[in-house]
Amino acid sequence: MNEMELEATIDALRTFYTHLESLRHLPTVEYETPEKKKQYATLLEDAYSALAQVETTVDELGQELEYHHERLGKVIDSDDEEQE
């Protein structure tokens, strides 16, 4: 992951938290106008979009970590076999 990708992920996480905080403080939606309801729906969709971006990055990082775990595990296993 390069610096730009890291910053994009951090920005997406900040966006998610900001939108989630806004959603927590919403008044009861059923009493609002159709325009307000649409704004709330857009806020919710944007929060999901930001979360999806963060999840994708975390999944990719997890896959890379698993790769390194396997790679190093093979070295450790071969060292253990040589010592026996």
C-alpha positions as CSV (number, residue, x, y, z in Angstrom):
1,M,0.0,0.0,0.0
2,N,1.4,3.3,-1.0
3,E,0.9,6.6,0.8
4,M,-1.9,7.7,-1.5
5,E,-3.8,4.5,-0.9
6,L,-3.3,4.8,2.8
7,E,-4.6,8.4,2.8
8,A,-7.6,7.4,0.7
9,T,-8.5,4.6,3.2
10,I,-8.1,7.0,6.1
11,D,-10.3,9.6,4.4
12,A,-12.9,6.9,3.7
13,L,-12.8,5.8,7.3
14,R,-13.2,9.4,8.5
15,T,-16.1,9.9,6.0
16,F,-17.8,6.7,7.4
17,Y,-17.4,7.9,11.0
18,T,-18.7,11.4,10.2
19,H,-21.7,10.1,8.3
20,L,-22.5,7.5,11.1
21,E,-22.3,10.3,13.7
22,S,-24.7,12.4,11.6
23,L,-27.1,9.4,11.4
24,R,-27.0,8.9,15.1
25,H,-28.3,12.4,15.7
26,L,-31.1,12.4,13.1
27,P,-34.5,13.3,14.3
28,T,-37.3,10.8,13.7
29,V,-37.4,10.5,9.9
30,E,-41.1,9.8,9.5
31,Y,-42.0,13.4,10.5
32,E,-39.6,14.9,8.0
33,T,-40.3,16.2,4.5
34,P,-39.6,14.0,1.4
35,E,-36.6,16.2,0.6
36,K,-35.1,15.6,4.1
37,K,-35.8,11.9,3.8
38,K,-33.9,11.8,0.5
39,Q,-31.0,13.6,2.2
40,Y,-31.0,11.0,4.9
41,A,-31.0,8.2,2.4
42,T,-28.1,9.8,0.5
43,L,-26.2,10.1,3.8
44,L,-26.8,6.4,4.5
45,E,-25.7,5.3,1.0
46,D,-22.6,7.4,1.3
47,A,-21.7,5.9,4.7
48,Y,-22.1,2.4,3.2
49,S,-20.0,3.3,0.3
50,A,-17.2,4.6,2.5
51,L,-17.4,1.5,4.7
52,A,-17.2,-0.7,1.6
53,Q,-14.0,1.0,0.5
54,V,-12.5,0.5,3.9
55,E,-13.6,-3.1,4.0
56,T,-12.0,-3.8,0.6
57,T,-8.7,-2.3,1.7
58,V,-8.7,-4.2,5.0
59,D,-9.5,-7.5,3.1
60,E,-6.6,-6.8,0.7
61,L,-4.2,-6.2,3.6
62,G,-5.5,-9.3,5.3
63,Q,-4.8,-11.4,2.2
64,E,-1.3,-9.9,2.0
65,L,-0.7,-10.7,5.6
66,E,-1.9,-14.3,5.1
67,Y,0.6,-14.6,2.1
68,H,3.5,-13.5,4.3
69,H,2.3,-15.8,7.1
70,E,2.4,-18.8,4.7
71,R,5.7,-17.8,3.2
72,L,7.4,-17.4,6.6
73,G,5.7,-20.5,7.9
74,K,7.3,-22.6,5.2
75,V,10.7,-21.3,6.2
76,I,10.1,-21.9,9.9
77,D,8.8,-25.4,9.1
78,S,11.9,-26.3,7.0
79,D,14.2,-24.9,9.7
80,D,12.4,-27.1,12.3
81,E,12.8,-30.2,10.0
82,E,16.5,-29.5,9.6
83,Q,17.1,-29.3,13.3
84,E,15.5,-32.6,14.0
